[in-house]
Amino acid sequence: MPAEQQSSTVRQILRSLAVFAGELPEFHPQAAPGTPQELFTAWLTEAIAAGVREPHAMTLSTAGVDGTPSARVLLLKDVGVGGWSFAAHAASPKGRELAGTPAAALTFYWPQQARQVRLRGPVAPESPELSAQDFLARPLGSRAEALVGMQSRPLDDPKNILAATEESLARLEREPDLVAAEWTLYTVSPQSVEFWQGDKQRKHTRLAYLRSDDGWDKQLLWP
Ligand SMILES: Cc1cc2nc3c(=O)[nH]c(=O)nc-3n(C[C@H](O)[C@H](O)[C@H](O)COP(=O)(O)O)c2cc1C
């Protein structure tokens, strides 16, 4: 099919797709709790109850030292007073970007509910003890993979993965408490957290929490 025709077919397919199908929850921002952590936890709980697949998956956006952005999906590890935490290999591209530009944005999307949460702010590594705890709580296969430490490097032959993982598994069998040296738990301490509730009639509701000297200010935003 000629490229032009193919593109118009894709355009037609995209235009025909439904948006916000099914029942959507209500969101009353005037009743929102005092902190974004509380509202996030409530929305996450509702996403789990609604059967959202990988409700703890989020897009982590980072920037290189030249300002070029990169984004990828990761799993959320914790939410607390300090912020939103995820774990990664410090030697991976995301780890290197975070070392050079210690700031990030996280984006969650829960399609069944037409809900998005966005937050951004500085990122800091947690203590080696907390990073080790996170590593040791991972399943054996994930620990073996992290121990290899080759994430995102060019792979010349898929057989190399099997060989390297088997070597890591043998190491973990000998030293079950082994922690990958560069495994790091990072926490984003957001300056702003925005909650977006989609609406079928396009009357979307947006509530931003903005960090203030003594807590959080809440601000509605135009959709
Ligand atoms: C649902 C989902 C969950 C993922 N979870 C992780 C994760 O927890 N840690 C991780 O390093 N990569 C995870 N990945 C893979 C990352 O998106 C990414 O490909 C990888 O971390 C390499 O990123 P980098 O080259 O920017 O460092 C996940 C991907 C998906 C789709």
The ligand as a Gaussian input file, in Angstrom:
#p B3LYP/6-31G(d) Opt

LIG

0 1
 C        4.496000      -2.194000      32.504000
 C        5.996000      -2.022000      32.449000
 C        6.703000      -2.055000      33.631000
 C        8.092000      -1.881000      33.627000
 N        8.735000      -1.868000      34.830000
 C       10.062000      -1.633000      34.857000
 C       10.732000      -1.516000      36.119000
 O       10.122000      -1.573000      37.204000
 N       12.082000      -1.319000      36.089000
 C       12.775000      -1.195000      34.907000
 O       14.000000      -0.996000      34.975000
 N       12.162000      -1.261000      33.713000
 C       10.818000      -1.479000      33.649000
 N       10.179000      -1.547000      32.443000
 C       10.996000      -1.362000      31.210000
 C       11.287000       0.135000      31.012000
 O       10.161000       0.758000      30.409000
 C       12.536000       0.423000      30.131000
 O       12.428000      -0.256000      28.902000
 C       13.849000       0.030000      30.812000
 O       13.841000       0.355000      32.195000
 C       15.057000       0.723000      30.137000
 O       14.949000       2.113000      30.288000
 P       16.189000       3.117000      30.077000
 O       16.909000       2.650000      28.844000
 O       15.574000       4.467000      29.872000
 O       17.033000       3.069000      31.306000
 C        8.790000      -1.695000      32.398000
 C        8.060000      -1.657000      31.209000
 C        6.680000      -1.809000      31.233000
 C        5.904000      -1.722000      29.933000

